[in-house]
Amino acid sequence: MTSTRAMSNNPQLNKNGQLQHLLTTEGLPASILLNILDTAEPFVGVTERDVKKVPLLRGKSIFNLFFEPSTRTRTTFEIAAKRLSADVINLNIAVSSQSKGETLLDTVNNLSAMHADMFVVRHAQSGAAHLIAQHVRPEIHVINAGDGRHAHPTQALLDMFTIRRCKRDFHNLRVAIVGDILHSRVARSQIHALTTLGVPEVRVIAPKTLLPAKVERLGVHVYHDMAKGLKDVDVLMMLRLQNERMLSARLPSAEEYFKYYGLTPEKLALAKPDAIVLHPGPMNRGVEIDSVVADGKQSVILPQVTFGIAVRMAVMSILAGS
């Protein structure tokens, strides 16, 4: 149970305990995570209609500030905002004042002066979204679309939505997160969401060089052997190798990694017969996952993308109403 005091100290919540910003899944009570998932349910239906718009954010201006490359996240945020009838402004960082030396906060202050209602921020520096949230006016909301190695809350939430859609309940699941845990903001957000929502056993499977120090403190069980780690698992959450964040050679080769940690049909057979496979994308086929698995009947990788639109619509609509 989250204490009132802990909630009041959470920079993501307003004084009434409502969501003001979405910066990380860490520290958010289960009630807020479940509210986001519940709110997303009817939005799945919106995405399947002929007219894919609802007027919830009509007249609102949402600025996408992506200081790092992104395809799925930026596109799904833009689609989500437009389906809520918001005005969407994509800032081209490469030709913006940031590339001319303007500070992050000066950029945000200038955009705030243009009457922004919400910022969706992706940045290479951990804590960038928190910094912006601390400095914007109270009526402006900030969504973290990924900051450094720190957090990627909407990815974790769409993963939780996908799991609930397929498995119904979190309280009897065994979940394994496989791969580059060390560099993955997705893994951190997944772990916090899974444990908060009551998943009794969360496993991380990775070579020692790709695990953070003392990762057990997050409440996970650590495995280095896929055969042991995948036994009787209900959900497999694969991760992308974060080559752009690796400061030194932590792996002998991609082929070697695939041999021991790539998800093949043979390794998948160690999990439960009805286990599902997730991946946040982009996938490195033949490195993290075999194409037979990625395109197979147990894969829910494409539904994740579809559900991501509904979940991001839910987050924006909740923030706009707070």
LINPEWO-V357968 format. One record per run of one state. SS is the DSSP state (hx for helix, st for strand, lp for the rest). FROM is the first residue (numbers start at 1). TO is the last residue. If there is no record, write none. Layout:
ss=SS from=FROM to=TO
ss=SS from=FROM to=TO
//
This chain:
ss=lp from=1 to=3
ss=hx from=4 to=8
ss=lp from=9 to=12
ss=st from=13 to=13
ss=lp from=14 to=18
ss=st from=19 to=19
ss=lp from=20 to=21
ss=st from=22 to=22
ss=lp from=23 to=29
ss=hx from=30 to=47
ss=lp from=48 to=60
ss=st from=61 to=66
ss=lp from=67 to=71
ss=hx from=72 to=83
ss=lp from=84 to=86
ss=st from=87 to=91
ss=lp from=92 to=92
ss=hx from=93 to=95
ss=lp from=96 to=96
ss=hx from=97 to=100
ss=lp from=101 to=103
ss=hx from=104 to=112
ss=lp from=113 to=117
ss=st from=118 to=123
ss=lp from=124 to=127
ss=hx from=128 to=135
ss=lp from=136 to=140
ss=st from=141 to=147
ss=lp from=148 to=150
ss=st from=151 to=151
ss=lp from=152 to=152
ss=hx from=153 to=167
ss=lp from=168 to=173
ss=st from=174 to=178
ss=lp from=179 to=184
ss=hx from=185 to=196
ss=lp from=197 to=200
ss=st from=201 to=205
ss=lp from=206 to=207
ss=hx from=208 to=210
ss=lp from=211 to=214
ss=hx from=215 to=218
ss=lp from=219 to=220
ss=st from=221 to=223
ss=lp from=224 to=225
ss=hx from=226 to=229
ss=lp from=230 to=234
ss=st from=235 to=238
ss=lp from=239 to=242
ss=hx from=243 to=245
ss=lp from=246 to=253
ss=hx from=254 to=261
ss=lp from=262 to=262
ss=st from=263 to=263
ss=lp from=264 to=264
ss=hx from=265 to=268
ss=lp from=269 to=275
ss=st from=276 to=279
ss=lp from=280 to=284
ss=st from=285 to=285
ss=lp from=286 to=288
ss=st from=289 to=289
ss=lp from=290 to=290
ss=hx from=291 to=294
ss=lp from=295 to=298
ss=st from=299 to=299
ss=lp from=300 to=300
ss=hx from=301 to=320
ss=lp from=321 to=322
//
